Amino acid sequence: MKRVGVLLLGALPVIAAGVYLAVPDDSADSADTASSASSSSQAPDKSARDDAKDRAEEEREADDALIADLPPGLAAPAKKELAQQLVSSAENSTTKWRTAYGSIEDVGDGDGYTAGIVGFCTGTHDLLMLVERYTEAHPDNGLAKYLPALREVDGSDSHEGLDLGFTAAWQAEAELPAFRAAQEEERDRVYFEPAVRLAKLDGLGTLGQFVYYDAMVFHGPDTDAEGFYGLRERAMAKARTPGQGGSEKAYLDTFLDVREQAMRDKRPGIDTSRVDTAQRRFLAAGNMELATPLVWEMYGDTYRVP
């Protein structure tokens, strides 16, 4: 369809010239008037777009100012470290998350290979984005040659083009500080920073910020019903956020209900430990700031942060 549209646009000057030659000379003034009218009709559209862009920038600046006045919450170094320990206990069965840069396996969940510190997946686009951005900065890296295959399998659980050497190449690249830094930067850009920012705007404390972050990692930053933004929208239809004057505990309970149901809908029989024996436990205890010591269970194993 796009190519047809381009061809039609290319034919318009020819069509217009034919019409002009077929009409009397005094139609030139009418043509000028029509041209002016067309330009005038386009101008408000551009002006409206500019106004919308300006409003969006003003709103973002206002949000930035609001966030700057708030406590750091999950973005504080110690809390961010704790957040990664919690996520790693779910993604890699260890709180020593820095040992997971080179982890890579197909866990049979339909998302292809799961790898790295937050479980980047070959089937969910985030692993492809990571390798693409890393290759822009480091063109000669050991993963670059797999980009065509990664693009082909994106959105599926296929290993086509990857089984011959990709996992070994990932593990070798993960020994390099540059690739480790790239994983952390992508984690922050795609998951951590958007989740914490939105949680703060919703009036949530440190626990709520972690609840958003973990959901963003697991469900992805998508707007469909099963993506993070879809889950938030569904939760807000049932309970008000603290920013809307609602109870923080009641809203988080609702969000976790919605999230857990989405997990079960996607994968019947899934172990929902990361919600039930971690986040719900903290919420039930009233630990809204994720204060340590912290004890939780994940898939039958107990973890402690003193």
C-alpha positions in Angstrom: 0.0 0.0 0.0 2.8 2.5 0.8 4.4 2.0 -2.6 1.0 2.6 -4.4 0.6 5.8 -2.4 4.1 7.0 -3.4 3.3 6.4 -7.1 0.0 8.3 -6.8 1.8 11.3 -5.2 4.3 11.2 -8.0 1.5 11.4 -10.6 -0.2 14.4 -9.0 1.9 17.1 -10.8 1.1 15.6 -14.1 -2.7 15.4 -13.4 -2.7 19.0 -12.1 -0.9 20.2 -15.3 -3.5 18.5 -17.5 -6.3 20.3 -15.7 -4.6 23.7 -15.9 -4.1 23.4 -19.7 -7.8 22.4 -20.2 -9.4 25.5 -18.4 -9.7 29.1 -19.5 -6.9 31.6 -18.7 -8.9 33.4 -16.0 -8.9 30.2 -13.9 -5.4 31.0 -12.9 -6.7 33.4 -10.2 -9.0 30.6 -9.0 -6.0 28.2 -8.9 -4.1 30.8 -6.8 -7.0 31.2 -4.4 -7.4 27.4 -4.1 -3.7 27.1 -3.4 -3.9 29.8 -0.7 -6.9 28.1 0.9 -5.0 24.8 0.9 -2.0 26.4 2.6 -4.3 28.0 5.1 -6.0 24.7 5.9 -2.6 23.0 6.5 -1.2 25.8 8.7 -3.6 25.2 11.6 -2.7 21.5 11.5 1.0 22.3 11.9 0.2 24.9 14.5 -1.9 22.4 16.4 1.0 19.8 16.3 3.4 22.4 17.5 1.1 23.4 20.3 0.7 19.8 21.3 4.4 19.3 21.3 4.9 22.4 23.4 2.3 21.3 25.9 3.9 17.8 26.1 7.3 19.4 26.8 5.8 21.7 29.4 4.1 18.8 31.1 7.3 16.8 31.1 9.2 19.7 32.6 6.6 20.0 35.3 6.8 16.3 36.0 10.6 16.5 36.2 10.3 19.4 38.7 7.9 17.4 40.8 10.1 14.3 40.8 13.2 16.4 41.6 11.5 17.4 44.9 10.7 13.9 45.9 12.9 11.5 47.9 15.1 9.3 45.6 13.2 6.2 46.6 14.2 3.1 44.6 16.7 5.3 42.6 18.8 5.6 45.8 22.0 3.5 45.2 21.3 1.1 48.1 17.6 0.6 47.1 18.5 0.2 43.4 21.0 -2.5 44.4 18.3 -4.2 46.5 15.8 -4.0 43.6 18.3 -5.8 41.3 18.8 -8.5 44.0 15.1 -9.0 44.2 14.7 -9.2 40.4 17.7 -11.5 40.1 16.3 -13.9 42.6 13.3 -14.3 40.2 15.2 -14.2 36.9 18.4 -16.0 37.8 17.8 -17.7 41.2 20.5 -15.7 42.9 20.8 -12.3 44.6 24.3 -12.0 43.2 23.0 -10.4 40.0 26.5 -9.5 38.7 27.1 -13.1 38.1 24.3 -13.2 35.5 25.7 -11.1 32.6 26.7 -14.2 30.8 23.6 -16.3 31.6 21.7 -17.6 28.6 19.2 -20.4 28.1 15.8 -21.2 26.7 13.6 -21.7 29.7 10.7 -23.0 27.6 8.4 -20.0 28.1 8.0 -19.3 24.4 10.3 -16.3 24.4 13.4 -18.0 22.9 16.7 -17.5 24.6 16.6 -15.6 27.9 19.9 -13.9 28.8 21.7 -11.4 31.0 20.9 -9.5 34.1 17.2 -8.9 33.6 16.3 -11.8 31.2 16.6 -10.1 27.8 14.8 -12.4 25.3 15.4 -13.2 21.7 11.7 -13.4 21.2 10.6 -10.2 22.9 12.7 -7.5 21.1 14.7 -6.3 24.1 17.7 -8.5 23.4 17.7 -7.4 19.8 17.6 -3.7 20.9 20.5 -4.4 23.3 22.7 -5.9 20.7 21.8 -3.3 18.1 22.7 -0.4 20.4 25.8 -2.2 21.6 26.9 -2.7 18.0 26.5 0.9 17.2 29.0 1.7 19.9 31.2 -1.3 19.3 30.9 -2.5 15.7 33.4 -5.3 15.9 31.8 -7.1 18.8 31.3 -10.9 18.8 27.5 -10.6 18.7 27.2 -8.3 15.7 27.2 -11.2 13.1 24.1 -12.6 14.7 22.0 -9.5 14.1 20.3 -10.8 10.9 19.3 -14.0 12.7 18.1 -12.0 15.8 15.9 -9.8 13.6 14.4 -12.9 11.9 13.5 -14.7 15.2 12.3 -11.5 16.9 8.7 -12.2 18.2 9.1 -16.0 18.2 10.7 -18.8 20.2 12.8 -19.8 17.2 16.6 -20.5 17.5 17.1 -20.4 13.7 20.5 -19.0 12.9 21.5 -18.9 16.6 22.2 -22.4 17.7 25.6 -22.4 16.0 27.6 -20.3 18.4 25.3 -17.6 19.7 25.2 -18.7 23.3 29.0 -19.1 23.4 29.4 -15.7 21.8 27.1 -14.1 24.4 29.0 -15.7 27.2 32.3 -14.5 25.8 31.1 -11.0 25.2 29.7 -10.9 28.8 33.3 -11.1 30.0 33.9 -7.6 28.6 33.2 -4.5 30.8 31.7 -2.7 27.8 29.0 -5.3 27.3 28.3 -5.5 31.0 27.9 -1.7 31.0 25.6 -2.0 27.9 23.3 -4.4 29.8 23.0 -2.1 32.7 22.4 0.9 30.5 19.6 -0.9 28.6 18.1 -2.2 31.9 17.9 1.4 33.1 16.7 2.9 29.8 14.0 0.4 29.1 12.8 -0.8 32.5 14.2 0.9 35.6 14.0 4.6 34.9 10.5 4.6 33.2 9.1 2.4 35.9 10.4 4.5 38.8 9.5 7.8 37.2 5.9 6.7 36.6 5.5 5.2 40.0 6.7 8.5 41.6 4.1 10.4 39.5 1.5 8.0 40.7 2.4 8.9 44.3 4.0 5.5 45.1 6.8 5.0 47.6 9.8 2.7 47.3 7.9 -0.6 47.4 5.4 0.7 44.8 8.3 1.8 42.6 9.7 -1.7 42.8 6.3 -3.3 42.1 6.2 -1.2 38.9 9.8 -2.1 38.0 9.4 -5.8 38.4 6.2 -5.8 36.4 8.0 -3.8 33.7 10.8 -6.4 33.5 8.4 -9.4 33.4 5.6 -8.0 31.2 7.5 -5.6 29.1 6.9 -1.9 28.4 3.9 -2.5 26.2 0.5 -0.9 26.0 -1.5 -4.0 25.2 -3.6 -5.7 27.8 -0.7 -8.0 28.9 2.0 -5.3 28.9 3.0 -3.1 31.8 1.1 0.0 30.7 -2.0 -2.1 30.0 -1.8 -3.6 33.5 -1.5 -0.2 35.0 -4.5 1.1 33.1 -6.6 -1.9 34.2 -5.6 -1.4 37.8 -6.4 2.3 37.7 -9.9 1.5 36.4 -10.4 -0.4 39.7 -8.6 1.7 42.3 -7.2 5.2 42.6 -3.5 5.8 42.8 -2.2 7.8 45.8 -1.6 10.6 43.3 -5.3 10.6 42.6 -6.1 10.6 46.4 -6.4 6.8 46.8 -4.9 4.5 49.3 -1.4 3.3 48.4 -1.9 -0.2 49.9 -5.3 -0.6 48.3 -4.0 0.4 44.9 -0.9 -1.8 45.1 -3.1 -4.7 46.1 -5.3 -4.1 43.1 -2.3 -3.8 40.8 -0.8 -7.1 42.0 -4.2 -8.8 41.5 -4.3 -7.6 37.9 -0.7 -8.5 37.3 -1.0 -12.0 38.8 -4.1 -12.7 36.7 -2.2 -11.6 33.6 0.7 -13.9 34.5 -1.7 -16.9 34.8 -3.5 -16.0 31.6 -0.3 -15.9 29.7 1.2 -19.1 31.2 -1.3 -21.3 33.1 0.3 -23.0 36.0 3.0 -20.4 36.3 4.8 -20.0 39.7 3.8 -16.5 40.9 6.3 -16.4 43.7 7.7 -13.0 42.7 4.2 -11.6 43.6 2.9 -13.9 46.3 5.9 -14.6 48.5 7.9 -11.4 47.9 5.9 -8.3 47.0 2.6 -9.2 48.7 4.6 -10.2 51.8 6.3 -6.8 51.9 3.0 -5.0 51.4 1.2 -7.0 54.0 4.0 -6.1 56.5 3.5 -2.4 55.7 7.1 -2.2 54.5 6.3 0.6 52.0 10.0 1.8 51.9 11.5 -1.7 51.4 13.5 -1.3 54.6 16.0 -4.0 55.4 16.4 -6.7 56.8 14.3 -8.3 54.1 13.2 -11.9 53.7 11.3 -13.4 50.8 10.8 -16.7 49.0 11.2 -17.4 45.3 10.3 -20.8 43.7 10.7 -22.5 47.1 14.1 -20.9 48.0 14.5 -18.4 50.8 16.5 -15.2 50.3 17.7 -12.7 52.9 19.2 -9.2 52.7 20.5 -8.2 56.2 
